């Protein structure tokens, strides 16, 4: 993302002018992406609100990047995980292997006994 130029706004307001503001009236200042609003609330308190469009742009950009990275990470993980299908053992094969092993063991034992 390209750098966003810094912006600042400054308002110089005499204190008595703030006190004499009619209800709902505010002083506003804007410079580049920086905004400042100064007024008073129903209780007579001075209220200043500031915002900066560049910060809002950065927050949106970071949120989009985070969503993109999460999406890529999820797709990479799902591609890496492979399902392994485990089949039950073939019973006939196991039976034949057992019979052959038994015959071989029998033949070897018989040969060994006859040599004595």
Rosetta constraint file for C-alpha pairs under 8 A:
AtomPair CA 4 CA 54 HARMONIC 6.43 0.50
AtomPair CA 7 CA 31 HARMONIC 6.30 0.50
AtomPair CA 7 CA 32 HARMONIC 5.49 0.50
AtomPair CA 7 CA 33 HARMONIC 5.88 0.50
AtomPair CA 7 CA 34 HARMONIC 5.55 0.50
AtomPair CA 8 CA 31 HARMONIC 6.14 0.50
AtomPair CA 8 CA 32 HARMONIC 7.47 0.50
AtomPair CA 8 CA 33 HARMONIC 7.83 0.50
AtomPair CA 8 CA 34 HARMONIC 5.44 0.50
AtomPair CA 9 CA 29 HARMONIC 6.34 0.50
AtomPair CA 9 CA 30 HARMONIC 5.93 0.50
AtomPair CA 9 CA 31 HARMONIC 5.36 0.50
AtomPair CA 9 CA 34 HARMONIC 6.00 0.50
AtomPair CA 9 CA 35 HARMONIC 6.71 0.50
AtomPair CA 9 CA 36 HARMONIC 6.90 0.50
AtomPair CA 10 CA 29 HARMONIC 7.11 0.50
AtomPair CA 10 CA 36 HARMONIC 7.96 0.50
AtomPair CA 11 CA 29 HARMONIC 6.48 0.50
AtomPair CA 11 CA 36 HARMONIC 7.96 0.50
AtomPair CA 13 CA 17 HARMONIC 6.85 0.50
AtomPair CA 13 CA 18 HARMONIC 7.14 0.50
AtomPair CA 14 CA 18 HARMONIC 6.83 0.50
AtomPair CA 15 CA 19 HARMONIC 6.58 0.50
AtomPair CA 16 CA 20 HARMONIC 6.28 0.50
AtomPair CA 17 CA 21 HARMONIC 6.33 0.50
AtomPair CA 18 CA 39 HARMONIC 6.81 0.50
AtomPair CA 18 CA 40 HARMONIC 7.37 0.50
AtomPair CA 18 CA 46 HARMONIC 7.56 0.50
AtomPair CA 19 CA 40 HARMONIC 7.84 0.50
AtomPair CA 19 CA 44 HARMONIC 7.53 0.50
AtomPair CA 21 CA 25 HARMONIC 6.10 0.50
AtomPair CA 21 CA 26 HARMONIC 7.45 0.50
AtomPair CA 21 CA 39 HARMONIC 7.51 0.50
AtomPair CA 21 CA 40 HARMONIC 7.66 0.50
AtomPair CA 23 CA 40 HARMONIC 7.58 0.50
AtomPair CA 23 CA 41 HARMONIC 7.82 0.50
AtomPair CA 23 CA 42 HARMONIC 7.63 0.50
AtomPair CA 24 CA 39 HARMONIC 7.66 0.50
AtomPair CA 24 CA 40 HARMONIC 7.77 0.50
AtomPair CA 25 CA 39 HARMONIC 6.52 0.50
AtomPair CA 26 CA 37 HARMONIC 6.47 0.50
AtomPair CA 26 CA 38 HARMONIC 5.51 0.50
AtomPair CA 26 CA 39 HARMONIC 4.43 0.50
AtomPair CA 26 CA 40 HARMONIC 7.56 0.50
AtomPair CA 27 CA 37 HARMONIC 5.67 0.50
AtomPair CA 27 CA 38 HARMONIC 5.09 0.50
AtomPair CA 27 CA 39 HARMONIC 6.28 0.50
AtomPair CA 28 CA 35 HARMONIC 7.50 0.50
AtomPair CA 28 CA 36 HARMONIC 5.67 0.50
AtomPair CA 28 CA 37 HARMONIC 4.50 0.50
AtomPair CA 28 CA 38 HARMONIC 6.45 0.50
AtomPair CA 29 CA 35 HARMONIC 5.80 0.50
AtomPair CA 29 CA 36 HARMONIC 5.03 0.50
AtomPair CA 29 CA 37 HARMONIC 6.44 0.50
AtomPair CA 30 CA 34 HARMONIC 5.65 0.50
AtomPair CA 30 CA 35 HARMONIC 4.48 0.50
AtomPair CA 30 CA 36 HARMONIC 6.32 0.50
AtomPair CA 31 CA 35 HARMONIC 6.66 0.50
AtomPair CA 33 CA 52 HARMONIC 5.26 0.50
AtomPair CA 33 CA 53 HARMONIC 4.81 0.50
AtomPair CA 33 CA 54 HARMONIC 5.95 0.50
AtomPair CA 34 CA 50 HARMONIC 7.41 0.50
AtomPair CA 34 CA 51 HARMONIC 5.99 0.50
AtomPair CA 34 CA 52 HARMONIC 4.43 0.50
AtomPair CA 34 CA 53 HARMONIC 6.54 0.50
AtomPair CA 35 CA 50 HARMONIC 5.56 0.50
AtomPair CA 35 CA 51 HARMONIC 5.25 0.50
AtomPair CA 35 CA 52 HARMONIC 6.09 0.50
AtomPair CA 36 CA 48 HARMONIC 7.09 0.50
AtomPair CA 36 CA 49 HARMONIC 5.75 0.50
AtomPair CA 36 CA 50 HARMONIC 4.46 0.50
AtomPair CA 36 CA 51 HARMONIC 6.66 0.50
AtomPair CA 37 CA 48 HARMONIC 5.67 0.50
AtomPair CA 37 CA 49 HARMONIC 5.16 0.50
AtomPair CA 37 CA 50 HARMONIC 6.40 0.50
AtomPair CA 38 CA 46 HARMONIC 7.21 0.50
AtomPair CA 38 CA 47 HARMONIC 5.71 0.50
AtomPair CA 38 CA 48 HARMONIC 4.36 0.50
AtomPair CA 38 CA 49 HARMONIC 6.45 0.50
AtomPair CA 39 CA 46 HARMONIC 5.84 0.50
AtomPair CA 39 CA 47 HARMONIC 5.32 0.50
AtomPair CA 39 CA 48 HARMONIC 6.51 0.50
AtomPair CA 40 CA 44 HARMONIC 5.66 0.50
AtomPair CA 40 CA 45 HARMONIC 5.31 0.50
AtomPair CA 40 CA 46 HARMONIC 4.43 0.50
AtomPair CA 40 CA 47 HARMONIC 5.24 0.50
AtomPair CA 41 CA 45 HARMONIC 5.54 0.50
AtomPair CA 41 CA 46 HARMONIC 6.70 0.50
AtomPair CA 41 CA 47 HARMONIC 6.67 0.50
AtomPair CA 52 CA 56 HARMONIC 6.65 0.50
AtomPair CA 53 CA 57 HARMONIC 6.14 0.50
AtomPair CA 54 CA 58 HARMONIC 6.15 0.50
AtomPair CA 55 CA 59 HARMONIC 6.14 0.50
AtomPair CA 56 CA 60 HARMONIC 6.21 0.50
AtomPair CA 57 CA 61 HARMONIC 6.08 0.50
AtomPair CA 58 CA 62 HARMONIC 6.05 0.50
AtomPair CA 59 CA 63 HARMONIC 6.10 0.50
AtomPair CA 60 CA 64 HARMONIC 6.19 0.50
AtomPair CA 61 CA 65 HARMONIC 6.16 0.50
AtomPair CA 62 CA 66 HARMONIC 6.01 0.50
AtomPair CA 63 CA 67 HARMONIC 6.18 0.50
AtomPair CA 64 CA 68 HARMONIC 6.13 0.50
AtomPair CA 65 CA 69 HARMONIC 6.08 0.50
AtomPair CA 66 CA 70 HARMONIC 6.07 0.50
AtomPair CA 67 CA 71 HARMONIC 6.11 0.50
AtomPair CA 68 CA 72 HARMONIC 6.18 0.50
AtomPair CA 69 CA 73 HARMONIC 6.02 0.50
AtomPair CA 70 CA 74 HARMONIC 6.12 0.50
AtomPair CA 71 CA 75 HARMONIC 6.27 0.50
AtomPair CA 72 CA 76 HARMONIC 6.10 0.50
AtomPair CA 73 CA 77 HARMONIC 6.11 0.50
AtomPair CA 74 CA 78 HARMONIC 6.14 0.50
AtomPair CA 75 CA 79 HARMONIC 6.10 0.50
AtomPair CA 76 CA 80 HARMONIC 6.15 0.50
AtomPair CA 77 CA 81 HARMONIC 6.26 0.50
AtomPair CA 89 CA 94 HARMONIC 7.60 0.50
AtomPair CA 90 CA 94 HARMONIC 6.33 0.50
AtomPair CA 91 CA 95 HARMONIC 6.14 0.50
AtomPair CA 92 CA 96 HARMONIC 6.20 0.50
AtomPair CA 93 CA 97 HARMONIC 6.07 0.50
AtomPair CA 94 CA 98 HARMONIC 6.18 0.50
AtomPair CA 95 CA 99 HARMONIC 6.24 0.50
AtomPair CA 96 CA 100 HARMONIC 6.11 0.50
AtomPair CA 97 CA 101 HARMONIC 6.07 0.50
AtomPair CA 98 CA 102 HARMONIC 6.11 0.50
AtomPair CA 99 CA 103 HARMONIC 6.16 0.50
AtomPair CA 100 CA 104 HARMONIC 6.08 0.50
AtomPair CA 101 CA 105 HARMONIC 6.09 0.50
AtomPair CA 102 CA 106 HARMONIC 6.06 0.50
AtomPair CA 103 CA 107 HARMONIC 6.11 0.50
AtomPair CA 104 CA 108 HARMONIC 6.15 0.50
AtomPair CA 105 CA 109 HARMONIC 6.11 0.50
AtomPair CA 106 CA 110 HARMONIC 6.04 0.50
AtomPair CA 107 CA 111 HARMONIC 6.16 0.50
AtomPair CA 108 CA 112 HARMONIC 6.18 0.50
AtomPair CA 109 CA 113 HARMONIC 6.17 0.50
AtomPair CA 110 CA 114 HARMONIC 6.29 0.50
AtomPair CA 111 CA 115 HARMONIC 6.39 0.50
AtomPair CA 112 CA 116 HARMONIC 6.95 0.50
